[in-house]
Structures are given as structure tokens and as C-alpha cells.
Amino acid sequence: MVDFPGTPGKMCDWETVKAVDGAEEALRCLSRSASIYIATGAAESSEAEIKQAFARVGLDQFVSGYFCKSNVGHPKGSPEFLPTILRRFSLRAPRVAMVGDSLVKDVEPAARVGIQPIWLTNKGSSAPEGTRVIGSLRELCK
């Protein structure tokens, strides 16, 4: 989902919501062979409210669940967030990939716990070792 900085309130209540370019194609493709979960930093929103925002752009049909502060018990980016999710599903970290656009909140925490980080960025920044870098979500299905 596109975050519009400075827009107050919960995304599900925003006048305008927008999917990240290529999200529908990527989720449609990936959901055929994997379970898709959203891990979000939406600290004030519940799981149901996050699902509402995704439903507004038609992406909810590809998503198996949503993780946020209210149902994980820890904010995204905290040391406990991703390990709590892994324990909930009894998953080994190397079997999981995390796609995110934030080096600090997505890529680095995933790498620290052994999850395969995939960094969505167009900045041309150098990525930490072992990080896949993509410029578009469409690249996930290539």
C-alpha cells in the first residue's frame, strides 16, 4: 500500500488509498505457491482495519493474514516482532522471505532473524549482504 505521509488517521478511513505499483500482479502470482502475510507498522490499526484498507484496492483476496502491533504485541521493527510471528506458525526463518521498502524497519530486522530480505527500492543504495534488491514488485514473479 502507498503511504501518504501526513495523512491523519487509519488507512482504512483515508479518502484515497492506493496499491503500490505492481502489487496486484505480484500477489496474484505469489499466492499461487505461497501464503502471503502482511507485516505492517500501522500501530493504531487493528488487523480488521488493515484488511479493510487492502480490500479497498482489491488486494485482500491474495492475503492470508495481517500482522501489526495490536495482534503481535510488539511494534514492527522491534526485536520481538518477527520472531513472534515465526513462533506463531512454527516456521524456520530461512523458509520465509520479507519484502519491504525500509532498510531499517524491513530489511535489517528480517536479516537479523534469518529471514530472506527483499528490498524494494529505486535509490540505487548498496544493500546488506544477502539482500535481494528489486525496483518493482513485478520482479518477484520473474
C-alpha atoms as an extended CHARMM CRD file, in Angstrom:
* protein
*
       142  EXT
         1         1  MET       CA              0.0000000000        0.0000000000        0.0000000000  PROA      1               0.0000000000
         2         2  VAL       CA              1.1500000000        3.5100000000       -0.7180000000  PROA      2               0.0000000000
         3         3  ASP       CA              1.7130000000        5.5180000000        2.4440000000  PROA      3               0.0000000000
         4         4  PHE       CA              0.7530000000        9.1580000000        2.0960000000  PROA      4               0.0000000000
         5         5  PRO       CA              2.8720000000       10.8650000000        4.7760000000  PROA      5               0.0000000000
         6         6  GLY       CA              0.9910000000       13.4530000000        6.7370000000  PROA      6               0.0000000000
         7         7  THR       CA             -2.4090000000       11.8740000000        6.0910000000  PROA      7               0.0000000000
         8         8  PRO       CA             -4.0660000000       11.5930000000        9.5060000000  PROA      8               0.0000000000
         9         9  GLY       CA             -5.9890000000        8.6090000000       10.8210000000  PROA      9               0.0000000000
        10        10  LYS       CA             -6.1480000000        4.9800000000        9.8750000000  PROA      10              0.0000000000
        11        11  MET       CA             -5.5280000000        3.9990000000        6.2510000000  PROA      11              0.0000000000
        12        12  CYS       CA             -8.8990000000        2.2220000000        6.0370000000  PROA      12              0.0000000000
        13        13  ASP       CA            -10.5420000000        5.6240000000        6.6490000000  PROA      13              0.0000000000
        14        14  TRP       CA             -8.4240000000        7.6640000000        4.2300000000  PROA      14              0.0000000000
        15        15  GLU       CA            -10.2580000000        9.3060000000        1.3680000000  PROA      15              0.0000000000
        16        16  THR       CA             -7.7250000000        7.8670000000       -1.0640000000  PROA      16              0.0000000000
        17        17  VAL       CA             -5.9120000000        4.5430000000       -0.8000000000  PROA      17              0.0000000000
        18        18  LYS       CA             -3.6100000000        3.1470000000       -3.4470000000  PROA      18              0.0000000000
        19        19  ALA       CA             -1.7620000000       -0.1090000000       -4.0210000000  PROA      19              0.0000000000
        20        20  VAL       CA              1.9510000000        0.0280000000       -4.7280000000  PROA      20              0.0000000000
        21        21  ASP       CA              2.5980000000       -0.3080000000       -8.4590000000  PROA      21              0.0000000000
        22        22  GLY       CA              2.8420000000       -3.9900000000       -9.3940000000  PROA      22              0.0000000000
        23        23  ALA       CA              1.3390000000       -5.2350000000       -6.1170000000  PROA      23              0.0000000000
        24        24  GLU       CA             -1.6780000000       -6.9460000000       -7.6480000000  PROA      24              0.0000000000
        25        25  GLU       CA              0.3840000000       -8.8100000000      -10.2520000000  PROA      25              0.0000000000
        26        26  ALA       CA              2.9840000000       -9.8790000000       -7.6840000000  PROA      26              0.0000000000
        27        27  LEU       CA              0.4530000000      -11.0250000000       -5.0970000000  PROA      27              0.0000000000
        28        28  ARG       CA             -1.6290000000      -12.8710000000       -7.6820000000  PROA      28              0.0000000000
        29        29  CYS       CA              1.4550000000      -14.7510000000       -8.9010000000  PROA      29              0.0000000000
        30        30  LEU       CA              2.9900000000      -15.4600000000       -5.4820000000  PROA      30              0.0000000000
        31        31  SER       CA             -0.2780000000      -16.5250000000       -3.8540000000  PROA      31              0.0000000000
        32        32  ARG       CA             -0.4420000000      -19.4940000000       -6.2360000000  PROA      32              0.0000000000
        33        33  SER       CA              2.5130000000      -21.1350000000       -4.4980000000  PROA      33              0.0000000000
        34        34  ALA       CA              2.9140000000      -19.4060000000       -1.1410000000  PROA      34              0.0000000000
        35        35  SER       CA              0.9220000000      -17.9830000000        1.7300000000  PROA      35              0.0000000000
        36        36  ILE       CA              1.1100000000      -14.2060000000        1.7780000000  PROA      36              0.0000000000
        37        37  TYR       CA              1.0420000000      -12.2660000000        5.0520000000  PROA      37              0.0000000000
        38        38  ILE       CA              1.3460000000       -8.5480000000        5.5920000000  PROA      38              0.0000000000
        39        39  ALA       CA              3.5810000000       -7.3040000000        8.4010000000  PROA      39              0.0000000000
        40        40  THR       CA              2.8380000000       -3.6370000000        8.9520000000  PROA      40              0.0000000000
        41        41  GLY       CA              3.9000000000       -0.7870000000       11.1570000000  PROA      41              0.0000000000
        42        42  ALA       CA              0.3260000000        0.5580000000       11.2860000000  PROA      42              0.0000000000
        43        43  ALA       CA              0.4560000000        0.9340000000       15.0530000000  PROA      43              0.0000000000
        44        44  GLU       CA             -3.0450000000        2.3590000000       15.5320000000  PROA      44              0.0000000000
        45        45  SER       CA             -4.9090000000       -0.0520000000       13.2340000000  PROA      45              0.0000000000
        46        46  SER       CA             -6.3430000000       -3.4430000000       14.0650000000  PROA      46              0.0000000000
        47        47  GLU       CA             -5.9630000000       -6.4790000000       11.8310000000  PROA      47              0.0000000000
        48        48  ALA       CA             -9.5360000000       -5.9810000000       10.5730000000  PROA      48              0.0000000000
        49        49  GLU       CA             -8.8860000000       -2.3200000000        9.7370000000  PROA      49              0.0000000000
        50        50  ILE       CA             -5.7320000000       -3.1980000000        7.8090000000  PROA      50              0.0000000000
        51        51  LYS       CA             -7.6770000000       -5.8350000000        5.8780000000  PROA      51              0.0000000000
        52        52  GLN       CA            -10.3050000000       -3.1720000000        5.0760000000  PROA      52              0.0000000000
        53        53  ALA       CA             -7.6350000000       -0.9380000000        3.5330000000  PROA      53              0.0000000000
        54        54  PHE       CA             -6.3470000000       -3.8150000000        1.3870000000  PROA      54              0.0000000000
        55        55  ALA       CA             -9.9130000000       -4.7020000000        0.3810000000  PROA      55              0.0000000000
        56        56  ARG       CA            -10.4650000000       -1.1690000000       -0.8970000000  PROA      56              0.0000000000
        57        57  VAL       CA             -7.8610000000       -1.8190000000       -3.6100000000  PROA      57              0.0000000000
        58        58  GLY       CA             -8.7200000000       -5.4880000000       -4.1580000000  PROA      58              0.0000000000
        59        59  LEU       CA             -5.5500000000       -6.9580000000       -2.6560000000  PROA      59              0.0000000000
        60        60  ASP       CA             -7.1470000000       -8.7140000000        0.3080000000  PROA      60              0.0000000000
        61        61  GLN       CA             -8.0870000000      -11.7040000000       -1.8580000000  PROA      61              0.0000000000
        62        62  PHE       CA             -4.4000000000      -12.6840000000       -2.0760000000  PROA      62              0.0000000000
        63        63  VAL       CA             -3.5200000000      -12.2010000000        1.6000000000  PROA      63              0.0000000000
        64        64  SER       CA             -3.7870000000      -14.9470000000        4.2300000000  PROA      64              0.0000000000
        65        65  GLY       CA             -3.3860000000      -12.6310000000        7.2180000000  PROA      65              0.0000000000
        66        66  TYR       CA             -2.0450000000       -9.4020000000        8.6340000000  PROA      66              0.0000000000
        67        67  PHE       CA              0.4150000000       -8.7320000000       11.4470000000  PROA      67              0.0000000000
        68        68  CYS       CA              0.5160000000       -5.4460000000       13.3300000000  PROA      68              0.0000000000
        69        69  LYS       CA              1.2230000000       -4.1810000000       16.8140000000  PROA      69              0.0000000000
        70        70  SER       CA             -2.3000000000       -4.9900000000       18.0220000000  PROA      70              0.0000000000
        71        71  ASN       CA             -2.1410000000       -8.7120000000       17.2370000000  PROA      71              0.0000000000
        72        72  VAL       CA              1.6040000000       -9.3520000000       17.6310000000  PROA      72              0.0000000000
        73        73  GLY       CA              2.0290000000       -7.3830000000       20.8380000000  PROA      73              0.0000000000
        74        74  HSD       CA              5.1500000000       -5.6020000000       19.6120000000  PROA      74              0.0000000000
        75        75  PRO       CA              5.6710000000       -2.8170000000       17.0680000000  PROA      75              0.0000000000
        76        76  LYS       CA              7.1600000000       -3.5970000000       13.6660000000  PROA      76              0.0000000000
        77        77  GLY       CA             10.8870000000       -3.0330000000       13.7500000000  PROA      77              0.0000000000
        78        78  SER       CA             11.2080000000       -4.1260000000       17.3690000000  PROA      78              0.0000000000
        79        79  PRO       CA             13.4600000000       -7.1270000000       18.0920000000  PROA      79              0.0000000000
        80        80  GLU       CA             10.4220000000       -9.2190000000       19.1210000000  PROA      80              0.0000000000
        81        81  PHE       CA              8.0950000000       -8.5420000000       16.1480000000  PROA      81              0.0000000000
        82        82  LEU       CA              9.3530000000      -11.0360000000       13.5400000000  PROA      82              0.0000000000
        83        83  PRO       CA             10.3580000000      -13.8230000000       15.9800000000  PROA      83              0.0000000000
        84        84  THR       CA              6.8510000000      -13.6740000000       17.4750000000  PROA      84              0.0000000000
        85        85  ILE       CA              5.3240000000      -14.2010000000       14.0180000000  PROA      85              0.0000000000
        86        86  LEU       CA              7.7020000000      -17.0750000000       13.2430000000  PROA      86              0.0000000000
        87        87  ARG       CA              6.8400000000      -18.8130000000       16.5360000000  PROA      87              0.0000000000
        88        88  ARG       CA              3.1040000000      -18.4050000000       15.8880000000  PROA      88              0.0000000000
        89        89  PHE       CA              3.4490000000      -20.5100000000       12.7200000000  PROA      89              0.0000000000
        90        90  SER       CA              6.3270000000      -22.7180000000       13.9220000000  PROA      90              0.0000000000
        91        91  LEU       CA              8.3160000000      -21.5420000000       10.9100000000  PROA      91              0.0000000000
        92        92  ARG       CA             12.0420000000      -21.6420000000       10.4540000000  PROA      92              0.0000000000
        93        93  ALA       CA             13.2880000000      -18.2300000000        9.3600000000  PROA      93              0.0000000000
        94        94  PRO       CA             15.1510000000      -19.4400000000        6.2230000000  PROA      94              0.0000000000
        95        95  ARG       CA             11.8010000000      -20.6380000000        4.7890000000  PROA      95              0.0000000000
        96        96  VAL       CA             10.4070000000      -17.0880000000        4.9400000000  PROA      96              0.0000000000
        97        97  ALA       CA             11.0240000000      -14.0280000000        2.7780000000  PROA      97              0.0000000000
        98        98  MET       CA             10.1330000000      -10.4600000000        3.6520000000  PROA      98              0.0000000000
        99        99  VAL       CA              9.6370000000       -7.7580000000        1.0520000000  PROA      99              0.0000000000
       100       100  GLY       CA              9.8730000000       -4.2000000000        2.2720000000  PROA      100             0.0000000000
       101       101  ASP       CA             10.8210000000       -0.6960000000        1.2560000000  PROA      101             0.0000000000
       102       102  SER       CA             12.5200000000        0.2950000000        4.5090000000  PROA      102             0.0000000000
       103       103  LEU       CA             16.0960000000       -0.7280000000        5.2020000000  PROA      103             0.0000000000
       104       104  VAL       CA             15.6510000000       -0.0830000000        8.9350000000  PROA      104             0.0000000000
       105       105  LYS       CA             12.1350000000       -1.4780000000        9.5150000000  PROA      105             0.0000000000
       106       106  ASP       CA             12.0660000000       -4.3140000000        6.9570000000  PROA      106             0.0000000000
       107       107  VAL       CA             15.4240000000       -5.4290000000        5.5870000000  PROA      107             0.0000000000
       108       108  GLU       CA             17.6710000000       -5.2380000000        8.6510000000  PROA      108             0.0000000000
       109       109  PRO       CA             15.1950000000       -6.8520000000       11.1230000000  PROA      109             0.0000000000
       110       110  ALA       CA             14.4820000000       -9.6880000000        8.6500000000  PROA      110             0.0000000000
       111       111  ALA       CA             18.1870000000      -10.3460000000        8.1010000000  PROA      111             0.0000000000
       112       112  ARG       CA             18.8780000000      -10.3050000000       11.8640000000  PROA      112             0.0000000000
       113       113  VAL       CA             16.4840000000      -13.2200000000       12.4530000000  PROA      113             0.0000000000
       114       114  GLY       CA             17.4960000000      -15.1680000000        9.3330000000  PROA      114             0.0000000000
       115       115  ILE       CA             14.5300000000      -14.2730000000        7.1120000000  PROA      115             0.0000000000
       116       116  GLN       CA             15.4410000000      -13.6700000000        3.4380000000  PROA      116             0.0000000000
       117       117  PRO       CA             15.1780000000       -9.8750000000        2.9760000000  PROA      117             0.0000000000
       118       118  ILE       CA             13.9930000000       -8.4110000000       -0.3140000000  PROA      118             0.0000000000
       119       119  TRP       CA             14.4130000000       -4.6510000000       -0.5470000000  PROA      119             0.0000000000
       120       120  LEU       CA             12.0570000000       -2.7080000000       -2.7910000000  PROA      120             0.0000000000
       121       121  THR       CA             13.9930000000        0.4230000000       -3.6580000000  PROA      121             0.0000000000
       122       122  ASN       CA             14.8270000000        2.6470000000       -6.5890000000  PROA      122             0.0000000000
       123       123  LYS       CA             17.5210000000        4.5570000000       -4.7400000000  PROA      123             0.0000000000
       124       124  GLY       CA             20.4380000000        2.5140000000       -6.0270000000  PROA      124             0.0000000000
       125       125  SER       CA             21.7180000000        2.1830000000       -2.4710000000  PROA      125             0.0000000000
       126       126  SER       CA             24.0170000000       -0.6510000000       -1.6100000000  PROA      126             0.0000000000
       127       127  ALA       CA             22.1750000000       -3.4440000000        0.1380000000  PROA      127             0.0000000000
       128       128  PRO       CA             23.4040000000       -5.5200000000        3.0410000000  PROA      128             0.0000000000
       129       129  GLU       CA             24.9660000000       -8.8280000000        2.0400000000  PROA      129             0.0000000000
       130       130  GLY       CA             22.3860000000      -11.5000000000        1.2530000000  PROA      130             0.0000000000
       131       131  THR       CA             19.6550000000       -8.9920000000        0.4250000000  PROA      131             0.0000000000
       132       132  ARG       CA             17.8550000000       -9.2210000000       -2.8780000000  PROA      132             0.0000000000
       133       133  VAL       CA             17.1390000000       -5.7700000000       -4.3230000000  PROA      133             0.0000000000
       134       134  ILE       CA             14.1850000000       -5.1370000000       -6.6090000000  PROA      134             0.0000000000
       135       135  GLY       CA             12.9590000000       -1.9510000000       -8.2480000000  PROA      135             0.0000000000
       136       136  SER       CA              9.4000000000       -3.2040000000       -8.8050000000  PROA      136             0.0000000000
       137       137  LEU       CA              7.1640000000       -5.7660000000       -7.1260000000  PROA      137             0.0000000000
       138       138  ARG       CA              6.6850000000       -7.3240000000      -10.5590000000  PROA      138             0.0000000000
       139       139  GLU       CA             10.2580000000       -8.6520000000      -10.2980000000  PROA      139             0.0000000000
       140       140  LEU       CA              9.1260000000      -11.0700000000       -7.5960000000  PROA      140             0.0000000000
       141       141  CYS       CA              7.4820000000      -13.3010000000      -10.1910000000  PROA      141             0.0000000000
       142       142  LYS       CA             10.3860000000      -13.4530000000      -12.6280000000  PROA      142             0.0000000000
